Amino acid sequence: MTSVYMRRAHEEDIKSIVSIINNARYYLKEQGLSQWQSGYPNQDTIEEDLVLQRGFVLVVDHQVAGYTAILAGEDPIYTLIEDGQWLNDEADYIGIHRFAILDKYRGQKLAQRFMTAILTFFYENGTSDFRIDTHPGNLPMQAVITGNGFDKRGIVHINEGEEINGVRWAYQLVL
């Protein structure tokens, strides 16, 4: 039987994580999306995530298969929201960023399992408010997000490398 679990990312995972991010970048480019096409996130981003203890990996049969960065507390990206509003004004929430699964695991519902693991872990540790965003054209990620109970709350703007003021759909889940 296949073992699947989430854990904090470690320094020895960096090479695998960078491969996952680059693989996702290529996938997004094939979809015609601007998301992640400006060199962000990159190895420096991942290394900073690990230093700040906010990197998590999905492990499948002892192989790093997915990555995400979890930002606890107020996230500047989510301060301003347009065409909607957050369910609350609380600053005590989890922001889920850089969520990616290696292409060889696509179609196996592992992204859903990874998201469920994130929600469960942080809920058990006292957080019940979660926020995430994605490109309006990133339909697979939207399916993962809404499939885990998130509701679209509006639009946020990101500055990602050369992409200035990029539109992202913002979602929230309060458990």
FENPERA-V231583 format. One record per backbone hydrogen bond with DSSP energy under -0.5 kcal/mol. CO is the residue of the C=O (numbers start at 1). NH is the residue of the N-H. If there is no record, write none. Layout:
co = <CO CO>
nh = <NH NH>
This chain:
co = <3 5 7 10 11 13 14 15 16 17 18 19 20 21 22 23 24 25 26 27 28 29 34 36 42 43 44 45 46 47 48 49 49 50 54 55 56 57 57 58 58 59 60 63 63 65 66 67 68 69 69 70 71 74 75 76 76 79 82 91 93 93 94 94 95 95 96 97 98 100 102 103 105 105 109 110 111 112 113 114 115 116 117 118 119 120 121 122 123 128 128 129 130 131 132 134 135 137 138 139 140 141 142 143 144 145 145 146 151 153 154 155 156 158 158 159 160 162 163 166 168 169 170 170 171 172 173 173>
nh = <61 59 57 13 14 17 18 19 20 21 22 23 24 25 26 27 28 29 30 31 33 32 37 39 46 47 48 49 50 51 52 54 55 53 70 9 68 7 59 65 66 5 63 60 65 102 58 100 56 71 97 72 95 76 78 79 80 81 155 93 73 95 96 131 71 97 133 69 100 67 105 106 108 110 113 114 115 116 117 118 119 120 121 122 123 124 125 127 126 130 175 94 173 96 171 169 138 139 142 143 144 145 146 147 148 148 150 149 172 85 170 82 168 160 166 161 163 164 160 158 156 134 153 154 132 151 130 175>
